[in-house]
Amino acid sequence: MRLFECGTLVPGCEWHSRAQDDAELVRRAVEHLRLTHGEDMIRETMVDNIKARIRDEDANEAAA
Ligand SMILES: [Zn+2]
């Protein structure tokens, strides 16, 4: 499972989402940024920023 936490991009925001693939996660994150943070123009760099912060949820937390 892939995980994106908005707080890594917008300090203080606790929104996060999980999805099976990055494309779906990016889509949800963009939607959240538009609706919640008023980002009307999602620039290419924004998508890159989201992708850079998506991580594998299973990697280190499976044992927790
Ligand atoms: Zn947010």
PDB file of the backbone (N, CA, C, O) and the ligand in Angstrom, with CONECT records:
HET     ZN  A 101       1
ATOM      1  N   MET A   1       0.835  -1.201   0.000  1.00  0.00           N
ATOM      2  CA  MET A   1       0.000   0.000   0.000  1.00  0.00           C
ATOM      3  C   MET A   1       0.866   1.246   0.000  1.00  0.00           C
ATOM      4  O   MET A   1       1.896   1.304   0.673  1.00  0.00           O
ATOM      5  N   ARG A   2       0.441   2.234  -0.757  1.00  0.00           N
ATOM      6  CA  ARG A   2       1.207   3.477  -0.836  1.00  0.00           C
ATOM      7  C   ARG A   2       0.519   4.530   0.026  1.00  0.00           C
ATOM      8  O   ARG A   2      -0.706   4.546   0.150  1.00  0.00           O
ATOM      9  N   LEU A   3       1.322   5.402   0.615  1.00  0.00           N
ATOM     10  CA  LEU A   3       0.794   6.388   1.553  1.00  0.00           C
ATOM     11  C   LEU A   3       1.309   7.785   1.216  1.00  0.00           C
ATOM     12  O   LEU A   3       2.493   7.985   0.944  1.00  0.00           O
ATOM     13  N   PHE A   4       0.379   8.750   1.243  1.00  0.00           N
ATOM     14  CA  PHE A   4       0.775  10.155   1.108  1.00  0.00           C
ATOM     15  C   PHE A   4       0.198  10.931   2.278  1.00  0.00           C
ATOM     16  O   PHE A   4      -0.997  10.856   2.563  1.00  0.00           O
ATOM     17  N   GLU A   5       1.066  11.680   2.952  1.00  0.00           N
ATOM     18  CA  GLU A   5       0.629  12.523   4.061  1.00  0.00           C
ATOM     19  C   GLU A   5       0.786  13.976   3.647  1.00  0.00           C
ATOM     20  O   GLU A   5       1.882  14.425   3.311  1.00  0.00           O
ATOM     21  N   CYS A   6      -0.331  14.707   3.675  1.00  0.00           N
ATOM     22  CA  CYS A   6      -0.307  16.101   3.231  1.00  0.00           C
ATOM     23  C   CYS A   6       0.623  16.947   4.111  1.00  0.00           C
ATOM     24  O   CYS A   6       1.192  17.935   3.647  1.00  0.00           O
ATOM     25  N   GLY A   7       0.772  16.555   5.378  1.00  0.00           N
ATOM     26  CA  GLY A   7       1.629  17.305   6.287  1.00  0.00           C
ATOM     27  C   GLY A   7       3.075  17.414   5.830  1.00  0.00           C
ATOM     28  O   GLY A   7       3.799  18.310   6.265  1.00  0.00           O
ATOM     29  N   THR A   8       3.500  16.511   4.957  1.00  0.00           N
ATOM     30  CA  THR A   8       4.865  16.599   4.429  1.00  0.00           C
ATOM     31  C   THR A   8       4.981  17.730   3.416  1.00  0.00           C
ATOM     32  O   THR A   8       6.082  18.173   3.092  1.00  0.00           O
ATOM     33  N   LEU A   9       3.844  18.190   2.922  1.00  0.00           N
ATOM     34  CA  LEU A   9       3.822  19.243   1.908  1.00  0.00           C
ATOM     35  C   LEU A   9       3.268  20.538   2.502  1.00  0.00           C
ATOM     36  O   LEU A   9       3.784  21.623   2.235  1.00  0.00           O
ATOM     37  N   VAL A  10       2.229  20.413   3.299  1.00  0.00           N
ATOM     38  CA  VAL A  10       1.587  21.553   3.964  1.00  0.00           C
ATOM     39  C   VAL A  10       1.680  21.331   5.470  1.00  0.00           C
ATOM     40  O   VAL A  10       0.857  20.621   6.049  1.00  0.00           O
ATOM     41  N   PRO A  11       2.683  21.939   6.106  1.00  0.00           N
ATOM     42  CA  PRO A  11       2.885  21.726   7.546  1.00  0.00           C
ATOM     43  C   PRO A  11       1.616  21.959   8.351  1.00  0.00           C
ATOM     44  O   PRO A  11       0.934  22.969   8.181  1.00  0.00           O
ATOM     45  N   GLY A  12       1.309  21.006   9.234  1.00  0.00           N
ATOM     46  CA  GLY A  12       0.147  21.154  10.092  1.00  0.00           C
ATOM     47  C   GLY A  12      -1.087  20.435   9.591  1.00  0.00           C
ATOM     48  O   GLY A  12      -2.009  20.178  10.365  1.00  0.00           O
ATOM     49  N   CYS A  13      -1.122  20.104   8.305  1.00  0.00           N
ATOM     50  CA  CYS A  13      -2.283  19.400   7.763  1.00  0.00           C
ATOM     51  C   CYS A  13      -2.164  17.916   8.093  1.00  0.00           C
ATOM     52  O   CYS A  13      -1.115  17.307   7.883  1.00  0.00           O
ATOM     53  N   GLU A  14      -3.244  17.344   8.609  1.00  0.00           N
ATOM     54  CA  GLU A  14      -3.192  15.946   9.015  1.00  0.00           C
ATOM     55  C   GLU A  14      -3.863  15.013   8.020  1.00  0.00           C
ATOM     56  O   GLU A  14      -4.010  13.820   8.283  1.00  0.00           O
ATOM     57  N   TRP A  15      -4.272  15.559   6.872  1.00  0.00           N
ATOM     58  CA  TRP A  15      -4.904  14.715   5.857  1.00  0.00           C
ATOM     59  C   TRP A  15      -3.892  13.742   5.265  1.00  0.00           C
ATOM     60  O   TRP A  15      -2.744  14.096   4.993  1.00  0.00           O
ATOM     61  N   HIS A  16      -4.340  12.527   5.075  1.00  0.00           N
ATOM     62  CA  HIS A  16      -3.480  11.551   4.411  1.00  0.00           C
ATOM     63  C   HIS A  16      -4.356  10.561   3.651  1.00  0.00           C
ATOM     64  O   HIS A  16      -5.558  10.461   3.897  1.00  0.00           O
ATOM     65  N   SER A  17      -3.744   9.840   2.734  1.00  0.00           N
ATOM     66  CA  SER A  17      -4.522   8.896   1.942  1.00  0.00           C
ATOM     67  C   SER A  17      -3.661   7.705   1.550  1.00  0.00           C
ATOM     68  O   SER A  17      -2.441   7.808   1.415  1.00  0.00           O
ATOM     69  N   ARG A  18      -4.322   6.587   1.373  1.00  0.00           N
ATOM     70  CA  ARG A  18      -3.632   5.382   0.941  1.00  0.00           C
ATOM     71  C   ARG A  18      -4.246   4.896  -0.358  1.00  0.00           C
ATOM     72  O   ARG A  18      -5.448   5.045  -0.579  1.00  0.00           O
ATOM     73  N   ALA A  19      -3.420   4.314  -1.217  1.00  0.00           N
ATOM     74  CA  ALA A  19      -3.928   3.735  -2.451  1.00  0.00           C
ATOM     75  C   ALA A  19      -2.971   2.647  -2.922  1.00  0.00           C
ATOM     76  O   ALA A  19      -1.832   2.545  -2.466  1.00  0.00           O
ATOM     77  N   GLN A  20      -3.473   1.846  -3.844  1.00  0.00           N
ATOM     78  CA  GLN A  20      -2.635   0.754  -4.353  1.00  0.00           C
ATOM     79  C   GLN A  20      -1.557   1.266  -5.298  1.00  0.00           C
ATOM     80  O   GLN A  20      -0.464   0.704  -5.370  1.00  0.00           O
ATOM     81  N   ASP A  21      -1.874   2.344  -6.026  1.00  0.00           N
ATOM     82  CA  ASP A  21      -0.874   2.834  -6.972  1.00  0.00           C
ATOM     83  C   ASP A  21      -0.728   4.352  -6.888  1.00  0.00           C
ATOM     84  O   ASP A  21      -1.635   5.062  -6.455  1.00  0.00           O
ATOM     85  N   ASP A  22       0.424   4.815  -7.311  1.00  0.00           N
ATOM     86  CA  ASP A  22       0.777   6.221  -7.184  1.00  0.00           C
ATOM     87  C   ASP A  22      -0.170   7.141  -7.945  1.00  0.00           C
ATOM     88  O   ASP A  22      -0.496   8.230  -7.472  1.00  0.00           O
ATOM     89  N   ALA A  23      -0.609   6.708  -9.117  1.00  0.00           N
ATOM     90  CA  ALA A  23      -1.451   7.567  -9.945  1.00  0.00           C
ATOM     91  C   ALA A  23      -2.742   7.928  -9.212  1.00  0.00           C
ATOM     92  O   ALA A  23      -3.178   9.079  -9.233  1.00  0.00           O
ATOM     93  N   GLU A  24      -3.347   6.930  -8.565  1.00  0.00           N
ATOM     94  CA  GLU A  24      -4.571   7.171  -7.819  1.00  0.00           C
ATOM     95  C   GLU A  24      -4.304   8.090  -6.635  1.00  0.00           C
ATOM     96  O   GLU A  24      -5.112   8.964  -6.320  1.00  0.00           O
ATOM     97  N   LEU A  25      -3.177   7.889  -5.992  1.00  0.00           N
ATOM     98  CA  LEU A  25      -2.824   8.687  -4.826  1.00  0.00           C
ATOM     99  C   LEU A  25      -2.567  10.146  -5.220  1.00  0.00           C
ATOM    100  O   LEU A  25      -2.987  11.068  -4.521  1.00  0.00           O
ATOM    101  N   VAL A  26      -1.884  10.341  -6.331  1.00  0.00           N
ATOM    102  CA  VAL A  26      -1.644  11.698  -6.832  1.00  0.00           C
ATOM    103  C   VAL A  26      -2.967  12.378  -7.155  1.00  0.00           C
ATOM    104  O   VAL A  26      -3.157  13.559  -6.861  1.00  0.00           O
ATOM    105  N   ARG A  27      -3.885  11.620  -7.765  1.00  0.00           N
ATOM    106  CA  ARG A  27      -5.180  12.183  -8.120  1.00  0.00           C
ATOM    107  C   ARG A  27      -5.918  12.675  -6.872  1.00  0.00           C
ATOM    108  O   ARG A  27      -6.474  13.773  -6.859  1.00  0.00           O
ATOM    109  N   ARG A  28      -5.914  11.850  -5.832  1.00  0.00           N
ATOM    110  CA  ARG A  28      -6.597  12.219  -4.589  1.00  0.00           C
ATOM    111  C   ARG A  28      -5.923  13.395  -3.916  1.00  0.00           C
ATOM    112  O   ARG A  28      -6.596  14.283  -3.391  1.00  0.00           O
ATOM    113  N   ALA A  29      -4.597  13.411  -3.926  1.00  0.00           N
ATOM    114  CA  ALA A  29      -3.852  14.482  -3.283  1.00  0.00           C
ATOM    115  C   ALA A  29      -4.118  15.813  -3.980  1.00  0.00           C
ATOM    116  O   ALA A  29      -4.307  16.840  -3.327  1.00  0.00           O
ATOM    117  N   VAL A  30      -4.130  15.785  -5.305  1.00  0.00           N
ATOM    118  CA  VAL A  30      -4.420  16.999  -6.074  1.00  0.00           C
ATOM    119  C   VAL A  30      -5.810  17.514  -5.743  1.00  0.00           C
ATOM    120  O   VAL A  30      -6.011  18.715  -5.565  1.00  0.00           O
ATOM    121  N   GLU A  31      -6.765  16.601  -5.661  1.00  0.00           N
ATOM    122  CA  GLU A  31      -8.135  16.977  -5.325  1.00  0.00           C
ATOM    123  C   GLU A  31      -8.189  17.612  -3.935  1.00  0.00           C
ATOM    124  O   GLU A  31      -8.860  18.623  -3.727  1.00  0.00           O
ATOM    125  N   HIS A  32      -7.472  17.005  -2.990  1.00  0.00           N
ATOM    126  CA  HIS A  32      -7.428  17.540  -1.625  1.00  0.00           C
ATOM    127  C   HIS A  32      -6.799  18.929  -1.598  1.00  0.00           C
ATOM    128  O   HIS A  32      -7.311  19.833  -0.937  1.00  0.00           O
ATOM    129  N   LEU A  33      -5.698  19.100  -2.310  1.00  0.00           N
ATOM    130  CA  LEU A  33      -5.013  20.394  -2.345  1.00  0.00           C
ATOM    131  C   LEU A  33      -5.910  21.471  -2.939  1.00  0.00           C
ATOM    132  O   LEU A  33      -5.885  22.620  -2.499  1.00  0.00           O
ATOM    133  N   ARG A  34      -6.707  21.095  -3.945  1.00  0.00           N
ATOM    134  CA  ARG A  34      -7.635  22.045  -4.549  1.00  0.00           C
ATOM    135  C   ARG A  34      -8.725  22.439  -3.568  1.00  0.00           C
ATOM    136  O   ARG A  34      -8.969  23.625  -3.342  1.00  0.00           O
ATOM    137  N   LEU A  35      -9.384  21.434  -2.981  1.00  0.00           N
ATOM    138  CA  LEU A  35     -10.551  21.686  -2.149  1.00  0.00           C
ATOM    139  C   LEU A  35     -10.184  22.299  -0.807  1.00  0.00           C
ATOM    140  O   LEU A  35     -10.863  23.208  -0.329  1.00  0.00           O
ATOM    141  N   THR A  36      -9.101  21.800  -0.192  1.00  0.00           N
ATOM    142  CA  THR A  36      -8.786  22.201   1.172  1.00  0.00           C
ATOM    143  C   THR A  36      -7.817  23.366   1.248  1.00  0.00           C
ATOM    144  O   THR A  36      -7.924  24.213   2.135  1.00  0.00           O
ATOM    145  N   HIS A  37      -6.876  23.410   0.326  1.00  0.00           N
ATOM    146  CA  HIS A  37      -5.843  24.439   0.409  1.00  0.00           C
ATOM    147  C   HIS A  37      -5.977  25.492  -0.682  1.00  0.00           C
ATOM    148  O   HIS A  37      -5.129  26.377  -0.796  1.00  0.00           O
ATOM    149  N   GLY A  38      -7.032  25.405  -1.482  1.00  0.00           N
ATOM    150  CA  GLY A  38      -7.299  26.429  -2.474  1.00  0.00           C
ATOM    151  C   GLY A  38      -6.274  26.517  -3.580  1.00  0.00           C
ATOM    152  O   GLY A  38      -6.072  27.579  -4.168  1.00  0.00           O
ATOM    153  N   GLU A  39      -5.617  25.383  -3.870  1.00  0.00           N
ATOM    154  CA  GLU A  39      -4.657  25.367  -4.973  1.00  0.00           C
ATOM    155  C   GLU A  39      -5.409  25.205  -6.287  1.00  0.00           C
ATOM    156  O   GLU A  39      -5.648  24.084  -6.737  1.00  0.00           O
ATOM    157  N   ASP A  40      -5.782  26.323  -6.899  1.00  0.00           N
ATOM    158  CA  ASP A  40      -6.552  26.250  -8.132  1.00  0.00           C
ATOM    159  C   ASP A  40      -5.710  25.792  -9.302  1.00  0.00           C
ATOM    160  O   ASP A  40      -6.184  25.094 -10.198  1.00  0.00           O
ATOM    161  N   MET A  41      -4.465  26.195  -9.276  1.00  0.00           N
ATOM    162  CA  MET A  41      -3.580  25.794 -10.362  1.00  0.00           C
ATOM    163  C   MET A  41      -2.603  24.735  -9.847  1.00  0.00           C
ATOM    164  O   MET A  41      -1.667  25.036  -9.107  1.00  0.00           O
ATOM    165  N   ILE A  42      -2.839  23.517 -10.249  1.00  0.00           N
ATOM    166  CA  ILE A  42      -1.919  22.453  -9.881  1.00  0.00           C
ATOM    167  C   ILE A  42      -0.819  22.409 -10.928  1.00  0.00           C
ATOM    168  O   ILE A  42      -1.015  21.933 -12.047  1.00  0.00           O
ATOM    169  N   ARG A  43       0.317  22.906 -10.544  1.00  0.00           N
ATOM    170  CA  ARG A  43       1.429  22.947 -11.482  1.00  0.00           C
ATOM    171  C   ARG A  43       2.151  21.604 -11.544  1.00  0.00           C
ATOM    172  O   ARG A  43       1.993  20.738 -10.683  1.00  0.00           O
ATOM    173  N   GLU A  44       2.941  21.473 -12.589  1.00  0.00           N
ATOM    174  CA  GLU A  44       3.730  20.256 -12.776  1.00  0.00           C
ATOM    175  C   GLU A  44       4.604  19.990 -11.551  1.00  0.00           C
ATOM    176  O   GLU A  44       4.773  18.844 -11.136  1.00  0.00           O
ATOM    177  N   THR A  45       5.155  21.057 -10.981  1.00  0.00           N
ATOM    178  CA  THR A  45       6.033  20.892  -9.822  1.00  0.00           C
ATOM    179  C   THR A  45       5.264  20.356  -8.629  1.00  0.00           C
ATOM    180  O   THR A  45       5.809  19.622  -7.805  1.00  0.00           O
ATOM    181  N   MET A  46       3.982  20.731  -8.539  1.00  0.00           N
ATOM    182  CA  MET A  46       3.167  20.245  -7.432  1.00  0.00           C
ATOM    183  C   MET A  46       3.015  18.730  -7.503  1.00  0.00           C
ATOM    184  O   MET A  46       3.120  18.035  -6.492  1.00  0.00           O
ATOM    185  N   VAL A  47       2.765  18.229  -8.710  1.00  0.00           N
ATOM    186  CA  VAL A  47       2.652  16.782  -8.906  1.00  0.00           C
ATOM    187  C   VAL A  47       3.975  16.105  -8.547  1.00  0.00           C
ATOM    188  O   VAL A  47       3.990  15.050  -7.914  1.00  0.00           O
ATOM    189  N   ASP A  48       5.075  16.718  -8.954  1.00  0.00           N
ATOM    190  CA  ASP A  48       6.394  16.162  -8.607  1.00  0.00           C
ATOM    191  C   ASP A  48       6.585  16.144  -7.097  1.00  0.00           C
ATOM    192  O   ASP A  48       7.103  15.175  -6.543  1.00  0.00           O
ATOM    193  N   ASN A  49       6.170  17.209  -6.439  1.00  0.00           N
ATOM    194  CA  ASN A  49       6.288  17.283  -4.986  1.00  0.00           C
ATOM    195  C   ASN A  49       5.482  16.182  -4.300  1.00  0.00           C
ATOM    196  O   ASN A  49       5.930  15.581  -3.323  1.00  0.00           O
ATOM    197  N   ILE A  50       4.302  15.933  -4.822  1.00  0.00           N
ATOM    198  CA  ILE A  50       3.458  14.872  -4.263  1.00  0.00           C
ATOM    199  C   ILE A  50       4.130  13.515  -4.459  1.00  0.00           C
ATOM    200  O   ILE A  50       4.240  12.721  -3.525  1.00  0.00           O
ATOM    201  N   LYS A  51       4.575  13.265  -5.683  1.00  0.00           N
ATOM    202  CA  LYS A  51       5.202  11.978  -5.997  1.00  0.00           C
ATOM    203  C   LYS A  51       6.423  11.727  -5.125  1.00  0.00           C
ATOM    204  O   LYS A  51       6.665  10.605  -4.681  1.00  0.00           O
ATOM    205  N   ALA A  52       7.194  12.793  -4.884  1.00  0.00           N
ATOM    206  CA  ALA A  52       8.425  12.659  -4.094  1.00  0.00           C
ATOM    207  C   ALA A  52       8.127  12.273  -2.654  1.00  0.00           C
ATOM    208  O   ALA A  52       8.992  11.742  -1.957  1.00  0.00           O
ATOM    209  N   ARG A  53       6.887  12.544  -2.201  1.00  0.00           N
ATOM    210  CA  ARG A  53       6.546  12.310  -0.795  1.00  0.00           C
ATOM    211  C   ARG A  53       5.704  11.049  -0.573  1.00  0.00           C
ATOM    212  O   ARG A  53       5.403  10.677   0.561  1.00  0.00           O
ATOM    213  N   ILE A  54       5.340  10.412  -1.664  1.00  0.00           N
ATOM    214  CA  ILE A  54       4.623   9.137  -1.530  1.00  0.00           C
ATOM    215  C   ILE A  54       5.606   8.074  -1.080  1.00  0.00           C
ATOM    216  O   ILE A  54       6.707   7.950  -1.616  1.00  0.00           O
ATOM    217  N   ARG A  55       5.181   7.306  -0.078  1.00  0.00           N
ATOM    218  CA  ARG A  55       6.097   6.256   0.390  1.00  0.00           C
ATOM    219  C   ARG A  55       5.359   4.939   0.595  1.00  0.00           C
ATOM    220  O   ARG A  55       4.131   4.890   0.660  1.00  0.00           O
ATOM    221  N   ASP A  56       6.140   3.888   0.693  1.00  0.00           N
ATOM    222  CA  ASP A  56       5.581   2.573   0.942  1.00  0.00           C
ATOM    223  C   ASP A  56       5.198   2.449   2.393  1.00  0.00           C
ATOM    224  O   ASP A  56       6.041   2.552   3.285  1.00  0.00           O
ATOM    225  N   GLU A  57       3.908   2.225   2.628  1.00  0.00           N
ATOM    226  CA  GLU A  57       3.462   2.141   4.011  1.00  0.00           C
ATOM    227  C   GLU A  57       3.978   0.874   4.683  1.00  0.00           C
ATOM    228  O   GLU A  57       4.257   0.864   5.882  1.00  0.00           O
ATOM    229  N   ASP A  58       4.101  -0.182   3.908  1.00  0.00           N
ATOM    230  CA  ASP A  58       4.458  -1.482   4.483  1.00  0.00           C
ATOM    231  C   ASP A  58       5.916  -1.555   4.930  1.00  0.00           C
ATOM    232  O   ASP A  58       6.266  -2.347   5.805  1.00  0.00           O
ATOM    233  N   ALA A  59       6.752  -0.736   4.331  1.00  0.00           N
ATOM    234  CA  ALA A  59       8.200  -0.860   4.500  1.00  0.00           C
ATOM    235  C   ALA A  59       8.649  -1.003   5.951  1.00  0.00           C
ATOM    236  O   ALA A  59       9.286  -1.991   6.318  1.00  0.00           O
ATOM    237  N   ASN A  60       8.311  -0.005   6.775  1.00  0.00           N
ATOM    238  CA  ASN A  60       8.852  -0.008   8.131  1.00  0.00           C
ATOM    239  C   ASN A  60       7.799  -0.148   9.219  1.00  0.00           C
ATOM    240  O   ASN A  60       8.126  -0.247  10.401  1.00  0.00           O
ATOM    241  N   GLU A  61       6.549  -0.156   8.820  1.00  0.00           N
ATOM    242  CA  GLU A  61       5.501  -0.111   9.826  1.00  0.00           C
ATOM    243  C   GLU A  61       4.791  -1.457  10.023  1.00  0.00           C
ATOM    244  O   GLU A  61       3.941  -1.595  10.901  1.00  0.00           O
ATOM    245  N   ALA A  62       5.144  -2.425   9.212  1.00  0.00           N
ATOM    246  CA  ALA A  62       4.462  -3.709   9.286  1.00  0.00           C
ATOM    247  C   ALA A  62       4.651  -4.359  10.655  1.00  0.00           C
ATOM    248  O   ALA A  62       3.758  -5.041  11.158  1.00  0.00           O
ATOM    249  N   ALA A  63       5.809  -4.144  11.243  1.00  0.00           N
ATOM    250  CA  ALA A  63       6.114  -4.794  12.508  1.00  0.00           C
ATOM    251  C   ALA A  63       5.616  -3.999  13.699  1.00  0.00           C
ATOM    252  O   ALA A  63       5.628  -4.496  14.825  1.00  0.00           O
ATOM    253  N   ALA A  64       5.178  -2.771  13.464  1.00  0.00           N
ATOM    254  CA  ALA A  64       4.815  -1.890  14.580  1.00  0.00           C
ATOM    255  C   ALA A  64       3.517  -2.330  15.232  1.00  0.00           C
ATOM    256  O   ALA A  64       3.062  -1.702  16.188  1.00  0.00           O
TER     257      ALA A  64
HETATM  258 ZN    ZN A 101      -3.754  19.097   3.317  1.00  0.00          ZN2+
END
